[in-house]
Amino acid sequence: MGKSKSEILNDFQEFMAKHGGKYKEWYVGTAEDAKTQLFNVHKFKNGADKGLFRAADSEIQAAGVAEFFTNLGARGDDSVKRNADQVYAYKIAPHTKQ
């Protein structure tokens, strides 16, 4: 079972505040497997990049979290995708792919 939308929003806001930058410097998206999405699609580098992911209760809640941050200026994909009940965020770096 995943976390609630409000719990994920709090986790992400705390993480983003801790690692700095404006919302436009972050990417937020949803996936069925957020870890694979981060490393294989976005070219996230463990240890060098700042990012996190959480399992939501549903793909609708995950998309709601992504939508919250894209409305604040983050880059990302906030569409509801089948089985994409994980939400992730990472700080954009020169080598990452949006």
N, C-alpha and C positions, 0 to 999 in steps of 0.2 A: 504494500500500500504506500502511496506517495504522500508527499506533504501537501498541505492546503495552499491555495493561491497566496493567501496573506503571509504564510510562513516563508514561502519561496521569495516573495517580494521583499520581505525583511532581510533574508539571507543575501539576496543580490544587492540590495541597496547598501548594506553594511560592507560587503565585499568591494563594491565599486568605490565607496567612500574611502575605504582603507587603501586602495591601490590607485586612487586619484584619476584625474581626467574628467572631461566633460562627457555627457552621455553620447555625444556624436563620435567619441573615440572608442566606443564599445560596440560590439556586435552581439545581438541576442536572437536566438532561434530555437526551434523545436525539432526533435528527432525521435525516432523509435529507439535509437542507440546513440546517445549524445557523445559518448567517448569516441566512438568510431567516427562520427561526424566531425568532431573537433580535430582529430589527428589526420584522418584521410582526406577530408574535403577542405577544411580550412587551414591545414598545414600547421596546426598548433604544435609548439615545441614545449614538452614537459620540462619544467625547471627554469625555462627562459621566459615563457609567456604567463600572463595572469588570466585565469579563467576558472569557471566552476560550472557544475551542472547539478540538477535536482530532478527527481522523479515526482511528477504531479499526480493527482488523483485521476485525471483524464486528459485527453488531447485538447479538449476545450479549455481546461484550466491552464495547460501549458501555453496554448496560444494566447490566452488572456494575459499571462505574465509577459510574453514577448510583445504583445500589443501595448501594454503599459509603458514599456521602455522605448519602443519605437515612437510612441506618441510624445515622449520626452526628448526625442532627437537621436536615439541610438539607431545604428544601422541594423538591419535584420530582416527576418521573415516571420511575420506574425499570422500567417494563414493556418487554418486548422487542417492538419494532415492526418490521415488514417493511421492509427497506432502510435502517433508521435506524442507520447505522454511524458517525454522528458524535455526539459528546457535548459538551455545552456547560455553562457555569456563569456565573452573573452575580450580583452583589451586589444584593439587592432594594432598590429605591428607591420613594418614594411614587408615582411615575408608571408603574412597571413593572407588568405584568399577569402574574399567576401562573396 
